[in-house]
Amino acid sequence: IPVDPFDLVIFGGTGDLAKRKILPGLYRRFLAGQIPSDSAIIGAARADMDDAGFRDLARAAIVEFVAADRIDDTVLAAFIERLSYVSIDAQGSGGWSALKKKMRKNTVRAFYFSVAPSLFGDLAERLHGHGIADEDSRIVVEKPFGRDLASARELNAVLARHFAEGQIYRIDHYLGKETVQNLMAVRFANILFEPLWKSEYVDHVQITVAETVGVDGRGAYYDKSGAMRDMVQNHMMQLLCLIAMEPPYHFDPDAVRDEKLKVIRALDPVLPEDIVRGQYLAGSGQGGYRDHAGDAASRTESYIALKVNISNWRWKGTPFYLRTGKRLRARTSEIAITFREPPHSIFDDAEGWRENVLVIRLQPNEGMNLMVMIKEPGPGGMRLTQVPLDMSFATVLGEEGEDIPDAYERLIMDVIRGNQTLFMRGDEVEAAWAWTDPIIEGWEKRGDRPRGYDPGSSGPEDALMLMHRDGRRWREIR
Ligand code: BG6
């Protein structure tokens, strides 16, 4: 379904995110017929460039980052025609009247702040000062949204000076992933799971986001952040919220975000013994974390595992184990919900018994897998075995499942439609930092050092203990 025609200004339009995600995403939506041709997409950045230069940059980025079988030369040419460029001084006056002239006066106006957060205030002020934005305009901001509670509050306050909460779209691209949204459909459109979705029946939950890439090339940024700030405070927190939240009364932005906020507020502080941090070592001809960070004494973690408890009626007694890291064995993200033992076993075959596990695969090979017990086929008596009810979206949904839109495509279209459900509200971000800050302060005060782990492994050995201690084990990363 096409969206209304819009004017979209991408501040930081020549940057990495614009090239990798925003422009390719917009092209794919244009290809899908979702973007009306009287829309305007305007790149704005410091670089001195004309429309033709920006169009060349965009074309090259699309060819590089969109699959070759999705490149249609005629459609690409028509898309490129929608693009123009303004060289702008975010902190001065240069370029603003030119920008105003380039806007097509579509009613839907969105401004993507793909720039350093320190410029948010300057941009917001000038957009209003030059009469380019009004009370219907939308702004899009990216993580990192602050590096602690104080800075997140400050950013919220800066934006609130010029924009109402209903105009601010804070992106967490995990919320745009197809399977992440599917989590809500699975939970709330089926009667099957929800009655079991509580500590009485769920033994524990594991959330894994494993990556094979290191931080080479972005070590300077990453070293000031670390896995806790880069992945846990935002992406993993969002996954945890979608698993743990109460059913919202309606699939509506504030109803959903109210429920997520309640989960974050119910998180217990994390004990030092429930945290394992790691740094990848050098290996396979590649440098280690400290080489990439450019600091031989860095204590920033490229891996973290945590045991998180939620103090509410539904989840008390069901720990959530979270882990994420760089340079691990495989790129895989999944959520695994492990159910408890049946109250009584009528079978003698205790050995064959395994817990039911519902695995939701976020990437790659998006899908779901429910591990169930059955009788082992054959005449050997009542022996038990576990089999997967395996649903790969690519298989059950055919082509549609194979061509799952990128998170950014979905989210940018939601901005244009004015739907904030998949964006973080200011209070949510602040609550997430309020939980994160003491954890980081704790290890800084104690002077904890991250453990080294081999590249291509599953992370530091100590992380195994985090679960062994509780009589549980991590699922294999593969
Ligand atoms: C980003 C982090 O937000 O998410 C990166 O800054 C990380 O460090 C990336 O690699 C992971 O995203 P995805 O979509 O590849 O799982």
Residues whose N, C-alpha, C, O or C-beta is under 5 A from the ligand:
A	BS01	BG6	D230
